[in-house]
Amino acid sequence: MTVQPCRGVTENRSVLVTGGSGFIGSHLLFHLLDMGFRVRCFDRVKPPWLQSGIEFIEGDFTASQSLASALKGVDILIHLVSTTLPKTSHDDPQFDVMSNLAGTIGLLNQAVQSRVKRLIFISSCAVYGRPAVNPVCESHPTNPLFSYGIVKLAIEKYLRMYYDLYGLESCVLRLSNLYGEHQRADTGQGAIAIFCDKALKGEPIEIWGSGAVVRDYLYVKDAVEAITRAVLSDESGAEINIGSGKGASLNEVIETIESLTGGKIERRHLPCRPFDVEEIRLDIAEAKRRLGWEPSTDLRKGIQKVIDWMKTGKKYMRFHS
């Protein structure tokens, strides 16, 4: 399902996307522009694919002067910035806290001063830690196992505080494991991107553990649709799971890639990591109820899209469902 509001609903509303030159932003910015929003991207480096119609402001989100300029006249803030991945946050939790948590608090201060009306924060299913039950609903205890999830959860708590103190309305989206076109395989960002890249190159795949761990994989354009619905909704103070609602093991992902590429993939197993959970699937009933959203791309179809994109030479292009 796709949100198609009339232009009058969006055309006079300004949206700032922090971290907009990244994986999610490469899809989200154009989607917002197509819907009639005035779109502004804030990031450290201007991406080569950014087209006219999308304003770009260069800066570091930990610098208040840069943020003040970026937030001027903004109605809605979508906060995508993350300076770490789960693995890198585990390696250097101090950097994770100083950049992501402290930086976001500075962003919230500037948002209040700039009178931003609404903030959408992209959180993570990592806030739940090791699930006691699957699928995981929003009321499940939050016991993150590593810095990435701890910082995401701390930001969620600060958002509630800023609403209580200053009336800054926010909606938190706890995303599962994203994949899709434009996801970089060279950064360790996502298993599906890495596995597809290795398969097409005929290289072996390294797997932490046996490959039996189960994750909830969500296609990026479905996530973009959920973010857009959160922007258009009046939900405030909510934490909402955004996932496929289904699980697949790493072994199943590899088998799907093999069937789509027609080749056998060599697997090399490494020791399990302490912060990896055995299985996590998200309950997305609240997303359906609150946002009228549910995913439309199954895993096999999504992986095929990634493979097709990689075969083009990974040049940026606009994708429409």
N, C-alpha and C positions, 0 to 999 in steps of 0.2 A: 504494500500500500504506500502511496505517495501523498505528502501534504501538498495541496495546491490552493493556498489562500488567495483571495483577490488582492490585487496590487495595493489597494488602499490600506490593507492591513500592515504591509511591510515597507512601503516605499519611503516613508518618512522616518523610519527607524534605523539607527546606526548600530552596527555590530562590530566589535573589536574581537579578533581572534588572536590570543597570545600563543606564540609557537606555531603560527599558521603556515610556516614554510615546511613543516614536517609531513609525515605520512598521512595522518588524519586530515590535516589542513589542506593537503593537495586535492582532496575531494570536497571537503566542507566549504571552502571559500567559494568555489564555483557554484555549488548548490545554493548557498545563501544568495549569491548574486543573481542566479536564475529566478529566485523567488521574489526578487524585488528589493531586498535589503540594500542599504548603503554599507559596503563591506570594507573593513580596514584590517590589514594584517600587520602584526608586530612581531619582529624576530631580529636575530642578530645579523642575518645575511639575507639579502633579497634573492628569492629563488628565480632561476632563469625562465621558468614557465609562467610566471605571474603576468597576467594580461591586463590591458587597460580596463578601467572600471573598478578595479580593486586597488585601493590606496595602500601603500606600503610605508611603514615607519620603522626605521632601523634603530635598534637599541637593545639594551640588556635589561631584563625584567627585574633585576636586583638593583637597578639605578633609578631612584625616584624621579629625577629630572626627565629621563626618557619616558617613564610611565605617565607623567603628568601631561606630556605632549600627546602621547598615544591615546589617552583617555578623554581628551577634550571633546565634548559634544557627543560622547558615546552613551547610548541607551542600554545596550546589552553587552555583557562581557562573557566570552567563552574562553575559559582558561585551560589551554592544552599543554602549556610548558611543563616539561620534565627534563631535568639535566641528567637524570640517571635512568638505567634499566634495572630490573631486579638483580641481575648479576653484579653490575657495577655498584649499586647501592650497598650490597653485601660486602664488597671489597673495601668501600670507603664510606661508612655511615656518617661520619662527620661532615664530609662534603655534601652528602644528601640533605642533611638537616640545614646546613648553612645556606645552601643554594635554593633548594625547593621549599622548605618550610619557612625559613626567614624571608626568602624572596617573595613568597606568596603573602605573608603577613604585610610586607611593604606594599604589595599590589592591592590588598584589601584596604589599607589606609588611603591609598590614592583613589581607589574606587569610591570610597565614602566622600572624600573631598570633591571629587568630580561629579558627584550625584548620579552615579550609575544606578539604573533602576533595577537591573536583574543580572545575576551571575550564574552561569552554568559551569560547574566544575567536573572535569573528567577524572573520576577516581578509578578504582580498580577492585576486582574481586580478591586481590591479595590482602585486603583488609580482614578477610574472614579467617585466614590462616588454614589450619587443618580441619576440614569440616567434620562435624559430628554426625551429619546426615546429608544425603544428596537427594534431590537438588537443594541448593542453599537459598533460603529466602532472606529478606532484608532484616528480619528480627533475629537471625542467627547470631550468636556471640561473635564479637570481633576480637580475634587473637592473632594478629599478623606475626609471621615468623621471621621477617627480615625488614631491614630499614625501609625499603620501598613501600611496603604496605603500612608500616608504622607511620611514616610521614604522610601518606595519603589519608590515613585515618585522623591524624592530628589536624590536617587542613580541614577535614569535615567538621571537626569539633570547633575550630576557629570560625568557620562559616556560621555555625549556630550562635556563637558568641557575638559576632558582628551583626547578626540579625537582631538579637536581644538588645544590644547596645545602640546600634545606629539604624536599624530598620533595613539593612541591606538584604534584599530578597535573593535567595539562591536555591538551586536545585542540583543535587549531586547524582551523577550517573556512574554506577559501579560497573565498568566494562569488563567483559571476559577477554579471552585471548584473541586479539584482532589479527587479521591477515587480509591481503588483497594487493592490487596493483600499487606500485610506488613504494612498497615496503622494501627497505634495503636489506639485502642478505649479508652484507659485509660488516654489519654492526652487531650481529647477534640479537637482533630485535625480535624475530619471530621464527618459530620452528618451521612453519609452512614455507615461508620465503627461503629460508636456508636450505631446506630439503629439496624444494623445486630447483633451486639454483644448482645444487650439487648434482641432482639427477640429470639435468640438461647438459652438464659438463662431463658427466661420466665419472664423477668423483665419489669416494666413499662418504657416508654420513656418520657423524659421531653422535652417539646417543648416551645421555646420562642415565645409567641404570639399564633395566631390561627392555624398556620401551613400552611397558604396560601402563605407565601413568596416563590418566585420562584427563583431558582438558575440554573446556567448552570453547569451541572456535567460532568466532563471529566475523562475517564478511564486512569489510570496512564501509561499503555503501549502505548496508543495513544500519551500522552504527551511526553514520551521518544522518540517516533518516530519523533515528531516535533522538539525536542531539537537536535536530531541527524542531521536532515535536516538543521537546522540552523548552526550547526558546519560545515557541508559540503558546505554550500552556501557561496556566496561572499557578502551577504547582510551586509551593515554596516550603522550604524546610524539609524536603523529602529526600531520602536516599533510595534510588531506584536501580535495580539490577537490569543490565542490558547485555544479553547474551543470546545464544542460539537455543538454550534450554535443553541441549543435547550434549552428549559426551563422545569423544573419540580418543582412542589411545594413540600414542606415537606410532606404534606398529601399524595401526589401521590407517593412519595418515600416509605412511610410507607405501603401504599396499595400494592405496588409492592413486598415489603418484605413479607407481609402477604400472598400474593398469591404464593410466592415461597417457603415459609416455612410451609404453611398450617395451621397457627395459628393466632389467634386474638391478637393484641398488645394493651395493655392498654396505654392510652395517658394522660399525666398530663401537663396542660398548665400553663406556667409561664408568667409574664409580659413581654411585648416587650422590646427589648434593644434599646437604642437611636441610635446605629450605624448600625442597620440592615436596609437594603433597601428593598422595597416591591418586586421588581423584577429586575433581571439583566440577560440578555442573550448577548452573544458576537457575533458580526458579524465576521466571519472567512474568508471572501472573500480574504483578503490580504494574509493570510496564504496559501490559495490555489494558489494564483497568484505568490507570492514571493518564497515559499518553495515547492510548488507542494504537499502540505500536506492537508489531511482531516481525521477526525476520522473514525475508522472502527468498533467501539464497541458501540452498543446501550446500553441504561441505564439498561434495563432488563437483558441483557446478562452479563453486567459488574457486576451488583449486584449478579447475580448467581455465578460468579467467586469468589466474596468476601465470600459469604456464604459457598461455597465448601471449600475454603481455611481455614476458621475459623473452619470448622468441622474436619479438619486434626489435630487440636490441635495447630494451629498457629506456627508450626515449619517452619523455613525458607527452601524454596526449589526454584529451578530455574523454571521460568514459560516461556513457549514459546507459541506464538499465533499459 
